[in-house]
């Protein structure tokens, strides 16, 4: 078994665009669920809107890359308002149902041939990288060492993603220490009590849904920066990966989504290398393809154990929030 190659590949996921993108999306979900108590199961929809808005703005309308990012953020905010108006006055489980359906509607709209001129339907979009790469401050060359060796373009994607992630973390940290954040936490614990104090609970929930959704759209943007935007990526499994990351790191924590994303993708990469190798050597009585799928089973079992034995996550405070109350 090639342990060197497996460990090299695993280490590479520490700073991969995918890890950064999921950390951003999980930060948005932390605002939704961890701090506001909103059960959003449609984060894939926010990520898709961010990615497609960016790509379509550049390819179809010739806009600069930075304006495409802003349009993606605005699109996520509008999507949050559309979701929130009919559901935020109702019980949390209605929001969960609506967000699952809405995310699937978004994905199917990007898949249909009705908007093929803009979305390229199921084939997705690519070739929108020129403007972003032209803004690269790093000279052409090779940077880093070992498994963290990158070209100038690869490094720029990672650095830009880390900048967005740092801004998101700083914003969450600042907001949750403010009076606004304390009201939001009060809504999570007992919204009737907050309402009795004269606060507009619906308005606070809507604001949280918009802010978290914008972070999710930035996650979708970073996810799409290295390669292409493909609608098959934004399925419900993506959302549940983000939930796993959030619960792993800690739902009501600032750095929990980052820690959860790193641990999740490092473990996934490690299992993706080890399990097929074990199957190829006959140690596992299954095929290599089945062994690759087995990692999802193991992650699912780990999530079940996490919710049972440490529902507050690795960095969470059990007195403040647990997944199961």
C-alpha positions as CSV (number, residue, x, y, z in Angstrom):
1,X,0.0,0.0,0.0
2,X,1.4,3.4,-1.0
3,X,1.1,5.2,2.3
4,X,3.3,8.1,1.1
5,X,0.9,8.8,-1.7
6,X,-2.2,8.4,0.5
7,X,-0.8,10.8,3.2
8,X,0.4,13.2,0.6
9,X,-3.1,13.4,-1.0
10,X,-4.7,13.7,2.5
11,X,-2.5,16.5,3.5
12,X,-3.3,18.4,0.4
13,X,-7.0,18.7,1.5
14,X,-6.0,20.9,4.4
15,X,-5.9,24.0,2.2
16,X,-8.0,22.8,-0.8
17,X,-10.6,25.2,-2.3
18,X,-13.3,22.6,-1.5
19,X,-12.4,22.7,2.2
20,X,-12.4,26.5,2.3
21,X,-15.7,26.6,0.4
22,X,-17.4,24.2,2.8
23,X,-16.0,26.1,5.8
24,X,-17.6,29.3,4.4
25,X,-21.0,27.6,3.8
26,X,-20.9,26.0,7.2
27,X,-20.2,29.4,8.7
28,X,-23.4,30.6,7.0
29,X,-25.2,27.6,8.4
30,X,-23.8,28.4,11.9
31,X,-25.6,31.8,11.6
32,X,-28.8,30.1,10.5
33,X,-28.9,27.2,13.0
34,X,-26.3,27.7,15.6
35,X,-27.2,31.2,16.5
36,X,-30.7,31.8,15.2
37,X,-32.1,28.2,15.5
38,X,-33.2,28.1,11.8
39,X,-33.4,24.7,10.3
40,X,-32.0,25.4,6.8
41,X,-31.6,22.2,4.7
42,X,-31.1,24.1,1.5
43,X,-27.6,25.5,1.7
44,X,-26.8,23.9,-1.6
45,X,-29.3,26.3,-3.2
46,X,-27.4,29.3,-1.8
47,X,-24.1,27.9,-3.0
48,X,-25.5,27.3,-6.5
49,X,-26.8,30.8,-6.8
50,X,-23.5,32.2,-5.8
51,X,-21.6,30.1,-8.3
52,X,-24.0,30.5,-11.2
53,X,-24.4,34.3,-10.6
54,X,-20.7,34.7,-10.8
55,X,-20.3,32.6,-14.0
56,X,-23.3,34.0,-15.8
57,X,-22.3,37.6,-15.0
58,X,-19.0,37.1,-16.7
59,X,-19.9,34.8,-19.6
60,X,-23.3,36.2,-20.6
61,X,-23.0,39.8,-19.7
62,X,-19.2,40.5,-19.8
63,X,-19.1,41.9,-16.3
64,X,-15.9,42.1,-14.2
65,X,-15.3,39.2,-11.8
66,X,-15.6,41.3,-8.7
67,X,-19.0,42.5,-9.8
68,X,-20.1,38.9,-10.4
69,X,-19.3,38.2,-6.7
70,X,-21.5,41.1,-5.6
71,X,-24.3,39.9,-7.9
72,X,-24.1,36.4,-6.4
73,X,-24.4,37.9,-2.9
74,X,-27.4,39.9,-3.9
75,X,-29.0,36.9,-5.5
76,X,-28.5,34.9,-2.3
77,X,-30.1,37.7,-0.3
78,X,-33.1,37.8,-2.6
79,X,-33.4,34.0,-2.4
80,X,-33.3,34.2,1.4
81,X,-36.2,36.8,1.4
82,X,-38.2,34.6,-0.9
83,X,-37.7,31.6,1.4
84,X,-38.3,33.6,4.6
85,X,-41.4,35.5,3.9
86,X,-43.8,32.5,3.9
87,X,-42.0,30.4,6.5
88,X,-40.3,32.4,9.2
89,X,-43.5,33.1,11.0
90,X,-44.2,29.3,11.1
91,X,-42.5,26.5,13.1
92,X,-38.9,25.6,12.3
93,X,-39.8,22.3,10.6
94,X,-41.7,24.2,7.9
95,X,-38.6,26.1,7.0
96,X,-36.7,22.9,6.8
97,X,-39.2,21.4,4.3
98,X,-39.3,24.6,2.2
99,X,-35.5,24.9,2.0
100,X,-35.0,21.4,0.9
101,X,-37.6,21.8,-1.9
102,X,-36.3,25.3,-2.8
103,X,-32.7,24.1,-3.2
104,X,-33.9,21.3,-5.5
105,X,-35.9,23.8,-7.5
106,X,-32.8,26.0,-8.0
107,X,-30.7,23.0,-9.1
108,X,-33.4,21.9,-11.6
109,X,-33.8,25.4,-13.0
110,X,-30.1,25.4,-13.7
111,X,-30.4,22.0,-15.3
112,X,-33.3,22.6,-17.6
113,X,-32.8,23.5,-21.2
114,X,-35.2,26.5,-20.9
115,X,-32.3,28.7,-19.8
116,X,-29.7,26.9,-21.8
117,X,-28.4,30.1,-23.3
118,X,-27.3,31.2,-19.9
119,X,-26.7,28.0,-17.9
120,X,-25.7,25.5,-20.5
121,X,-28.2,23.2,-18.7
122,X,-26.7,19.9,-17.4
123,X,-23.3,20.5,-18.9
124,X,-22.7,23.5,-16.7
125,X,-20.4,26.5,-17.3
126,X,-16.7,27.0,-17.6
127,X,-14.1,29.3,-19.0
128,X,-14.9,32.3,-16.8
129,X,-11.5,32.4,-15.0
130,X,-9.6,35.0,-17.1
131,X,-10.6,38.1,-15.1
132,X,-10.0,36.5,-11.7
133,X,-6.6,35.1,-12.8
134,X,-5.6,38.5,-14.3
135,X,-6.1,40.0,-10.9
136,X,-3.6,37.5,-9.4
137,X,-1.0,39.4,-7.4
138,X,1.4,36.4,-7.4
139,X,3.9,36.1,-10.3
140,X,3.8,33.0,-12.4
141,X,5.8,30.2,-10.8
142,X,5.6,27.4,-8.2
143,X,5.0,28.1,-4.5
144,X,5.0,26.0,-1.4
145,X,6.5,22.6,-0.6
146,X,5.6,18.9,-0.4
147,X,1.8,18.3,-0.7
148,X,1.2,22.1,-0.5
149,X,2.9,22.9,-3.8
150,X,0.8,25.2,-6.0
151,X,0.9,27.2,-9.2
152,X,0.3,30.9,-9.0
153,X,-3.3,30.5,-10.0
154,X,-3.9,27.7,-7.5
155,X,-2.3,29.8,-4.8
156,X,-4.5,32.8,-5.7
157,X,-7.7,30.8,-5.4
158,X,-6.7,29.5,-2.0
159,X,-5.5,32.9,-0.7
160,X,-8.7,34.6,-2.0
161,X,-10.9,31.9,-0.4
162,X,-9.0,32.3,2.9
163,X,-9.5,36.0,2.8
164,X,-13.3,35.6,2.3
165,X,-13.4,33.0,5.1
166,X,-11.5,35.3,7.5
167,X,-13.9,38.1,6.7
168,X,-16.9,35.8,7.4
169,X,-15.4,34.6,10.7
170,X,-14.7,38.2,11.8
171,X,-18.2,39.3,10.9
172,X,-19.8,36.4,12.8
173,X,-17.6,37.0,15.8
174,X,-18.4,40.7,15.8
175,X,-22.2,40.2,15.2
176,X,-22.6,37.6,17.9
177,X,-20.9,39.8,20.5
178,X,-23.2,42.7,19.6
179,X,-26.7,43.4,21.0
180,X,-28.0,42.1,17.7
181,X,-26.3,38.8,18.2
182,X,-27.6,38.5,21.8
183,X,-31.1,39.1,20.6
184,X,-30.6,36.4,18.0
185,X,-29.4,33.9,20.6
186,X,-32.4,34.8,22.7
187,X,-34.7,34.0,19.7
188,X,-33.0,30.6,19.4
189,X,-33.6,29.8,23.0
190,X,-37.2,31.2,23.4
191,X,-38.6,33.4,20.7
192,X,-41.8,34.1,22.7
193,X,-39.8,35.6,25.5
194,X,-37.9,37.9,23.0
195,X,-41.2,38.8,21.4
196,X,-42.6,39.8,24.7
197,X,-39.8,42.3,25.1
198,X,-40.9,44.1,22.0
199,X,-38.4,42.7,19.5
200,X,-39.5,42.0,16.0
201,X,-38.6,38.3,15.9
202,X,-39.5,37.9,12.2
203,X,-37.1,40.7,11.2
204,X,-34.2,39.3,13.2
205,X,-34.8,35.8,11.6
206,X,-34.9,37.3,8.2
207,X,-31.7,39.2,8.7
208,X,-30.0,36.0,10.0
209,X,-31.3,34.1,7.0
210,X,-29.9,36.7,4.6
211,X,-26.5,36.9,6.3
212,X,-26.0,33.2,6.4
213,X,-27.2,32.8,2.8
214,X,-24.7,35.4,1.6
215,X,-21.9,33.4,3.3
216,X,-23.2,30.3,1.6
217,X,-23.1,32.0,-1.8
218,X,-19.5,32.9,-1.2
219,X,-18.8,29.3,-0.4
220,X,-20.4,28.4,-3.8
221,X,-18.2,30.9,-5.5
222,X,-14.9,29.6,-4.0
223,X,-16.1,26.1,-4.9
224,X,-16.4,27.1,-8.5
225,X,-13.3,29.2,-8.8
226,X,-10.8,26.5,-9.7
227,X,-12.8,24.6,-12.4
228,X,-16.4,24.8,-13.5
229,X,-20.0,25.2,-12.3
230,X,-21.9,21.9,-12.8
231,X,-25.5,21.6,-11.5
232,X,-25.1,18.0,-10.5
233,X,-22.8,19.2,-7.7
234,X,-25.5,21.1,-5.8
235,X,-27.5,18.2,-4.6
236,X,-29.0,17.6,-1.2
237,X,-25.9,15.5,-0.3
238,X,-23.8,18.7,-0.4
239,X,-26.1,20.3,2.2
240,X,-25.9,17.3,4.5
241,X,-22.1,17.3,4.2
242,X,-22.2,20.9,5.4
243,X,-24.5,19.9,8.3
244,X,-22.0,17.2,9.2
245,X,-19.2,19.7,9.2
246,X,-21.2,22.1,11.4
247,X,-22.2,19.5,13.9
248,X,-18.6,18.2,14.0
249,X,-17.0,21.5,14.8
250,X,-19.8,23.0,16.9
251,X,-23.0,24.7,15.7
252,X,-22.8,27.8,17.9
253,X,-19.1,28.5,17.6
254,X,-17.1,30.9,15.4
255,X,-14.3,28.5,14.5
256,X,-16.2,25.3,14.6
257,X,-17.2,25.3,10.9
258,X,-13.5,25.7,9.9
259,X,-12.3,22.9,12.2
260,X,-15.2,20.7,11.1
261,X,-14.5,21.3,7.4
262,X,-10.8,20.5,7.8
263,X,-11.4,17.3,9.8
264,X,-14.2,16.2,7.5
265,X,-12.3,16.5,4.2
266,X,-9.1,15.2,5.6
267,X,-10.9,12.1,6.9
268,X,-12.8,11.7,3.6
269,X,-9.5,12.0,1.6
270,X,-7.8,9.5,3.8
271,X,-10.6,6.9,3.6
272,X,-10.8,7.5,-0.2
273,X,-7.2,6.4,-0.4
274,X,-7.1,3.6,2.2
275,X,-10.3,1.8,1.6
276,X,-9.9,1.0,-2.1
277,X,-6.3,0.0,-1.4
278,X,-7.4,-2.4,1.2
279,X,-10.1,-3.8,-1.2
280,X,-7.5,-4.2,-3.9
281,X,-5.3,-6.2,-1.6
282,X,-8.1,-8.5,-0.6
283,X,-8.2,-7.3,3.0
284,X,-11.8,-5.9,2.4
285,X,-14.1,-8.4,0.8
286,X,-15.6,-5.8,-1.6
287,X,-14.6,-4.2,-4.9
288,X,-12.6,-1.0,-5.0
289,X,-15.7,1.0,-6.2
290,X,-17.7,-0.3,-3.3
291,X,-14.8,0.5,-0.9
292,X,-14.9,4.1,-2.2
293,X,-18.6,4.3,-1.3
294,X,-18.0,2.8,2.1
295,X,-16.5,6.0,3.4
296,X,-19.9,7.7,3.2
297,X,-21.3,4.9,5.4
298,X,-18.5,5.4,7.9
299,X,-19.0,9.2,8.0
300,X,-22.7,8.6,8.5
301,X,-22.1,6.3,11.5
302,X,-19.6,8.8,12.9
303,X,-22.3,11.6,12.6
304,X,-24.8,9.4,14.5
305,X,-22.3,8.8,17.3
306,X,-21.4,12.5,17.4
307,X,-25.0,13.5,17.8
308,X,-25.5,10.9,20.5
309,X,-22.4,11.4,22.6
310,X,-21.2,15.0,21.8
311,X,-24.1,16.9,20.3
312,X,-22.5,20.3,20.9
313,X,-19.6,19.4,18.6
314,X,-15.8,19.6,19.3
315,X,-15.7,23.3,20.1
316,X,-19.2,23.8,21.3
317,X,-20.5,24.5,24.8
318,X,-23.1,22.0,26.0
319,X,-24.7,24.6,28.2
320,X,-25.3,26.9,25.3
321,X,-26.5,24.7,22.5
322,X,-26.8,21.0,21.6
323,X,-28.3,19.6,18.5
324,X,-30.8,17.6,20.5
325,X,-32.5,19.4,23.3
